[in-house]
Amino acid sequence: MVNYYTFLVSKKVDGFRHWQKFCSWLLIVWLLLNGCASYRSPIPSLSPPSEDEETKIAREFRREAKKHLKYVSHPEVERYIARVGQRILAVMGPQPFDYRFFVVNDSQLNAFAVPGGSIFFFTGLIEKSKSTAEIAGVMAHEIVHVKGRHMARSAGPDAVSLLGLLGMLLLARTGSGAQAAGVVSQAIAATRQIAYSRQLEMEADTLGARYMSSAGYNPKGSLDFLRTLNEERSLNPIDLPAYMMTHPVTQERVANMELVIRTLGKNESIATTDDPLRKIQLIIRLERQETDKALEEYRKLASQSPGDAEAAHLLGYIQHFKGALAEAQQNYQKAQTLDPKNPDISRDLGRLYTQMKDFDSARAEFDRALALEAKEPLNYFYLGEMFEKKGDLSLAAGAYLNALQLAPLWDRPPYSLGLVYGKLDRMGDAYYYLGRALLLQDEDEKAFSHLEKAIKLLGEGSPRGLAIRDELTILRAQRR
């Protein structure tokens, strides 16, 4: 598990507001050190954490982290990072955890994971990467650390000490100031304590490269990312990239990676001329309100390279984002002519036509995207939004159900299903799927309450009610 968490924070917070924030972080660490109040039974402290305990650690960490880390909440960004992770996991065989993937809106060149399979990528790392293969290299390295339970083996003898270290890692993001100085220095020390041994780093490098190669990514991406880190270190010699706090780049690691790539021979990476990374980087910029600057850059690029489908597509995407729908349509159609087998262009055209209320054209574009990429849940999710806006609520529910089946750990489809079933006055189903969404957001008590309401509305003795009761019983037991 790549824990690239540099916690050298330079943001200044004044007076009472700073002290209030600092105290809230102290409370978080205290809760983590004491096993967290929401645990229904204490975590043993005399032996390494079990897989079940690691799952609990991941859940507790996510609950606290989401209060203080700002996530990028965009369907395509969420699906991008999940696709990379799931593609690698697909070649690794059965896993003891349900892996979850998050993108943190933070400029640090960083990513990290916690035991139990929760993996966090920072926008700074995504923006510095030059290809999805580099992202896959970090992801594979991260997953190997989680799979091998490397943090539990490195950080301390028990689950409580591990929770304490994770709490300190969060605490290091409080900011600077005299009140926080001592605790932040402890947090930085904790960061270094989680640094992996030479043996574990080499294991993660070697196995990660092999897994990403098997998944169809060029393992050279791992080596390229190490070089990206070195470049960043050269450009900013004072501020060490966060990744390198726990994963220092050594010549031994570079040489080992070069050897591993050679032993893999010719890499049969899945050929693609359309690396989705550039669009994801653009979305991050637009979410950061760099719209005008991005528009100027892509207008220039599209003008200089009139045969570049990606340039036309992304220019259209910026115009779509700004609400210039006619210009966006023109550039989307140009991109589609240049690259007719790109499902992402058809998907964006479908979204554009939906916004223009040209539902027939939108349906045609989503059907085209599905013909090209039948198992991508984004196609069904956006199709569901189109049906919902058109007023075809039953068809919308069907599309959202398909998205949920393809991405059962994505919270957007069950949330949308819950809202649609509410509009259809199917309140039992509405509460059930909203409960499912709340579970994925780690809001367990709210989720259980919704599931109880679903059981009552569907009938305690009905087949559906009994099935949900069994599901709820299992869920409660898992979260004790």
N, C-alpha and C positions, 0 to 999 in steps of 0.2 A: 504494500500500500504506500504509494508515493505521498509523503506528507510534506508538501512544499509550503509550509506555513511560515513565512517570515513575518514576524510580528514587530517590525521596527516601524512604529507609527509616528508620524510627525504632525498630525492634525492637532491644533490647539483648541481647547474648550475652556471657556471662561467660568470662573467663580462657582456659584452654586450649581449650575447646570453640569459642570464637569464633575463636581463631587457627587452629585446625585447619580450620574451615570457610573462613576467608579464604584459606588456602594452597590448598585444593582449588579455589577459584575462580581463583586465579592459574594453576593448572595448566590449567584449562579454556581460559583466554584464550591461554596459550602454545600449546596444541594448535591452537586455532582460527587463531592467527596463523601457525602453521607448516603450515597446510593440512590438519590433522587426520591423526592416525596411520593411520586406516583408509583413507585415500585410496590407491589403488594406483598413481596417477601424479600428479605435482605439478601444481598449478593454475598456469597461466601468470600472470605478474605484470606484464606489459607492455602489456596490452590489456584492454578491458572484458570482463567475464565473458560467455561464451556462454550460450545457453539450457541446454545440457547441464551447464555448470559451475554455473549457478544451481540446477539440480535437485540437484546434489551439495551445494551450500551448504545448501539446505533440509534435506536428509537429515542432514547433519552437525549442523546446529543442533538438529533434533528430537532426535537422540540425546543431545546434551548437556543440552538443556532439560528433557527428561523426567526426568532424574536430580535436578533441583533445583526444578522447578515442579510443583505439585500439581494434577493435572487432576481435573475432575469426571467420575467414571466411572459414568455412569448412561445406560442406553440411550436414554431419551427426550430427555435433554439433548443427547447426542451427535447424535441424529437431527434435533433441532430446528435446531441451528446448521448442520448439513450441508444440510438442506432449503432453508434460506434461501439459502445459498451456491449450491447447485446450481440452484435456480430462476432466479437471476440469470445464472449461467453459461449456462443453456440458451438465452438470447436473444442471447448474445454471439458465437456461432459457434465454430469450432474453436479450441482452446487448446493452446499448446505444453507445458503442464504438467498433471499430475494434481493438482488442488487438494485440499488436506487441511485439515480444520477441527477446532479443539481449543478446549475451554473450561477456562480456568485458574481454580482456586479461590483468588481473591484479591480483596480489597475495593476495589482501585483502580478508578477509572473509566477503563478502559484497554482497548485492543485493539491488536494489531500483526500485521504479516505480514513474512515474509522472502522474498527472491527465490526463485523456484521454486514458489510457490503454497501455502505453509503459512501458515495464518491462525489467529491466536489471539485469542479473546475472553475478557475477564476477567469473573468473576461480578459484580464491582462495576458494570461497565457494563451488564450485562444487567439487574441489579436496579434501576438508575436509569432505564432506558428505560421509556417509557410505552406503547409499542406495538411490535409486530413490524415495522411500517413504519420505526420508528427504527432497529431492529437492521439492517433491510435497507439503510437509508441508509448506515450505517457499513460494512456488508459490500460494497455496490456501490462505494463510495469506495475501499475497500481493494483490491478486485479490479482496479479501473482502475489503481491504482498498480503492482500486480504485472504486469498485462498490458502496461502501458507501460514496464516495467522502470525505474521511476522511482528506486528506491533505488540501483540500479547506476549510474544517471546522476548521482545527487546525492552519493553517499557517498565516492566515490574512483575512481581510475583503473583498479583491478584487483580481482580476486576476493579476493586475500589481504587487502588493506586493508578490503574489505567484511566478510570474516570477522572481522577484528580488531575492527571496530566492533560487530558483533553480539556478539562475545565480551564486549566492554566493557558492552554493554547487559545481558547476564546478570550480569556481575560487580557491577553496581550494586545487585543485590538481596542482597548479602552481609550488610548490616546496618551499624550505626554503630559507631564506635570509633576510637581513635587509630590502630591499625594499618592500618585500611582507609580512613582519611579521604582520603589522597592518591589512591588508586585510584578511590574512589567519585566524587571530584570529576572525575577523568578520564572516568569512565563517564557522568556527567551531561553533560560537554562532548561526549562521543560522541553522546549522545542528541540534543543540539542540532545536532550536525553532520549527523545524518540528517534533520533537519527539511527539509521540502520547500520548493522555491522557490515564490514567488507563482504563477508560471505553471503549475507542476505541480499545485498545490493547486486552482487554478481549473479545470484540465482534469479532475481527479478529481471535483470537485464537479459539473461540468456533465455529463460523460459518465455518472457514477454515477447522477445523477437520471434521465437518459434510460433507462439500462438497467433500473433498478428499476421505472420506469413501464412499460416494455415487458414486464417480468416479472409485472405485475399488482399491484405495491405502489404505494401512494400516495406520490409523490415528496415530498409535504409532510413525510413522516417525516424526511427529511434536514434540512429547516429546523427541525423540532421538536427534533431532537437538538442542533443548534447552540444553540437556546434553552435546552435542558437543561444544556448546558455552561456557558452564561452564568449560569444560576441557581446552579449548583454553585460557580462562581467567586465569585458574590456572597455565598453562604452561608459559603464557606471562602476568604476572600481571601488567606490566608497560604499554604495548601496548594493550589498550582495543580493542577487535574485533569491526570492523566497524558496524556490525549489532547492537551491543549493544549501540551504540551512540544514536540511535533513538528508540531502542526497548530493554531497559534494561530487563535482565532476573531476575525476582523476584520469591521468593518462592510462592507468590500468583499465579503467572502465571503458575508455574509448577503444583501446587495443582489443579488449575482450569483445566488444560489440562488432568491431571490424572482422574478427575471427569468426564470430557466430554467423555473420552475414555471408562470409565466404563458404562456410560449411553448408549453408542452406542452398547454395548453388543458384541456378536461374530461378528467379522468383516469378511465379505465375500469378502476379497480381491481377485482380479484375481490372480490365482496361476501362478507363473513363476519361473523357475529355472535359467533363463538367465536375470539377471538384466543388462540392457544396460549401466548402469553408469560406470562400469569398463572399457568398451571400450571407452567411452567418455573421461574418465580421461586419458586413454592411448593416445588418439588422441591429447589431450592438451599437454601432455608431448612430444610427437613427434614433434608437432608444435613448441615446445620450444627447440627443437634440443637435447633432451635427449635420442636419439635413441640407442646408444651403451649401456647405462646403463639399459634401458628398455629391450633390447635384452638379456642381461646377466640375468636379473631377471626372464624373462619368459622362457628362456631355462632351468633354474634351476627349476622353478615351473612345467614345462611340464615334466621334467625328474622325479621329485619327485611324480607327480600325473599323470601317463600315461593314466588314464581313465577319466581325466578332459577335457571335450570338450572345455570349455571356455579357458583353458590354451593353448590348441593346436591351437584354433582359433586365439587368440590374438598373440601368437608367430608367426603364419602365417601372421598376419596383419603387424607385425613389419618387417618381412622379405620381404613382398610385398612392404612396404614403402621404404625399402633399395634397392629394385630392385633385390633381390634374388628370382626370380620368381619360379624356380623349387622347392626350399625348401618351399616357401610359399604354392605352390600347394599341396605338400605332407601333410603339416599340416592342410590346409583347408579341404582336403579330409578326413583326420583322424577325424577332428572335426565333419564333416558332418556324418560320420559313427556313431560316438558316440551320436550325437544329430541331427537326420535326419529331424526334424520338425522345425529347427531354420532358419527362412528366412534370417537372417543377414548373416549367413554362405554362403548360396546360392548366395546372393547378392554380397558378396565379391569374391566368385569364378567367378561370371559373370564378375566382373570388371577385375579380373586377366586374364581370357580368352580373354577379349577385348584387354587388353594390349599385350597379346601374339598373337593377330590377329586370334585366333581360334573362329571365330564368331558363328559357329554352336553350339559349346559347351557353349559359352557365352549366346546365346539365350535360350538354354535349362535350364541354371541355373536361368536366370531371369524369365522364365516361371514358374519354380519351386518356386521361391520367391513369385511371384504373386499369385500362387495357395495357398500359405500359408498365405499371407498378401496382399489381393487384393486392399486394400484402402491406402496403404502406398505410397505416392508420390515419395519417394526415389527410389523405384523399377522402376517406369516409367522414372524418370529422368536419372538414369544410363542406362536403356534400350535405351533411346533416344541417349545418348552419344555413345553407342555401334553401333546403326544404322548409326549415323553420321560418325563415323570412318570407318564403312563398306562402306559408300557411298550411303546408302539408305535414302536419305534426306526426302522423303515424309513420310516414316515410322518413321523417327526421329521426324518430326513435329508432327505426331500423338501421339507419346509417350510423348513428351513435353506438348502437349495439355492436355493429361490425368493428368499429374503431376500438371498442372496449375488448372484444375478443382478441384482436391483434396486439393490443397494448394493455394488458390487464393491470399493470402497475402505474399507468398514467391517470392522473386524477381528473383530467378535463372531460373525457367521455362520460363517466358515471355522473359527474356533476350536471352536465348538459342533459343527460337522460332524466335525472331527477326533475329538472325544471320543465322539460317537455311533458313528462307524465303528469306533473302538476297542472299544466295547461289543459291536458286531456282529462282532467278530473279523475285520474287513476292514482289516488293519494297513497295507497299502499305501496305501489311501485315507486312513486315519487320519493317517499321516505326511505325506501330500501336503497335506491341508488344514491341518494344524497348521503346516506349512512356509509355506503361504500367509498364515496369520495372523501368523506371525513376521516375514514380509517387510513386512507392513503396520505392524508395530511397530518396523521398522528394525533388527531383530535378524538381520542378513544371514547371518552365519556359521552361526548356529543353524538358520536357515531352509534354507540350502544343505545342511546335514547331514541335515535331515529329508527334503528332496527326494531326496537320494542314497539314503537308506534306502527311500523309496517306490519308487524305480526298481528296487532290488534285489529288493524283495518282490513287485513287479508283474511283474518279468522284464525283464532288460536288452534282450532282442530283441522283447518284446511290443509291439503298437501303442501301448498306453498308456505303457509304459516309454520307448519312443522319443520319444513326444510330450513327456513330462516332461523327458527329456534335452535336447531342443531348447529347451524353455522355460528350463531351467536354464542352458544355454549363453548364451542371450540375456540372462538376468538377470545373470550374471557379467560379461558384456561391458558392460552398462549401468552397473555399479557399480565399474568400474575407475577 
